[in-house]
């Protein structure tokens, strides 16, 4: 019987494949029939297309999660966890991942991975192991990652650095279409809830955090501001093109209605050359009558710093929305319940500190 991966092994492999150009991910329009005569993988790392020394390989004490078509096909290998494959999975539930030196492997698609993660998080909530709002934040962040231009580390998603400047592996639209076709799959309702808050093309976990702080509802630590578009090229008028030095600009976040740009400047923006480029970008935005609000980790990794950043955005948006709107949003910003929820958002999304040993881990 062929080896077919399920969550969390499926997510582990997809993350590894996104980060390494030696992998190829091929989508399958129709769910493939089970290859009853195909040999199963003897070494779990063969199923992950991993050499034993690589970061996404399994440790000897870890288990590989696999799908089987029927109850009687369960494996009792101590290194395998079995899940019975549902008969009602919609088309698009699987992809093939290939890599030179390994046999290709069928694994659950990014869309099904989200539903599996949702079921896993919902179970932890029911068991009292995880707060429901933290679970939802975790799930939204996973959707944003898969729809975004970054990928968490496959085996240490919270502790190790992500990879950046990647093509998205799915989109909010594709996920929505898949969820619409899905029926009676554990985790589906929770996955649909998370999708309501997701955004395409975010470029890093910190960009995701800032977008969440702006746009999530207050009980999740956000201010319920309108969603921006992320990392999409601005369209210049003929006059603006004469004023700017860049051929194109892709702001991290752009609110067209307000002519506002949010930019997160990470460590790759350190140094004279990077600072000069940041100045050029700001100058070009200003030439187009766009207000730009840069952020750095030290500015937005605390409640106080994030509060100051959000106040600037609110003030700029109030010019368009009017003073009553601004008063209402500032009242939310000042409320104790919101500030408590915002701290939960920060603690959930930021890299761990020594004092974070008991925080729930990022979805993996």
Secondary structure as UniProt FT lines:
FT   STRAND          4..5
FT   TURN            7..8
FT   HELIX           9..19
FT   TURN            21..22
FT   STRAND          23..27
FT   TURN            36..37
FT   HELIX           44..47
FT   TURN            48..49
FT   TURN            52..53
FT   TURN            55..56
FT   TURN            60..61
FT   STRAND          64..68
FT   HELIX           71..73
FT   TURN            78..79
FT   STRAND          80..84
FT   TURN            87..88
FT   TURN            91..92
FT   STRAND          94..99
FT   TURN            100..101
FT   STRAND          105..108
FT   HELIX           110..126
FT   TURN            127..128
FT   HELIX           132..146
FT   TURN            147..149
FT   STRAND          150..151
FT   TURN            157..159
FT   STRAND          163..164
FT   HELIX           172..181
FT   TURN            186..187
FT   HELIX           188..195
FT   TURN            196..197
FT   TURN            200..201
FT   HELIX           205..215
FT   HELIX           218..220
FT   STRAND          232..233
FT   HELIX           238..243
FT   STRAND          250..251
FT   STRAND          253..255
FT   TURN            256..259
FT   STRAND          260..264
FT   HELIX           267..269
FT   HELIX           272..287
FT   TURN            288..289
FT   STRAND          291..295
FT   HELIX           297..300
FT   HELIX           303..321
FT   HELIX           323..334
FT   HELIX           336..349
FT   HELIX           354..356
FT   TURN            357..358
//
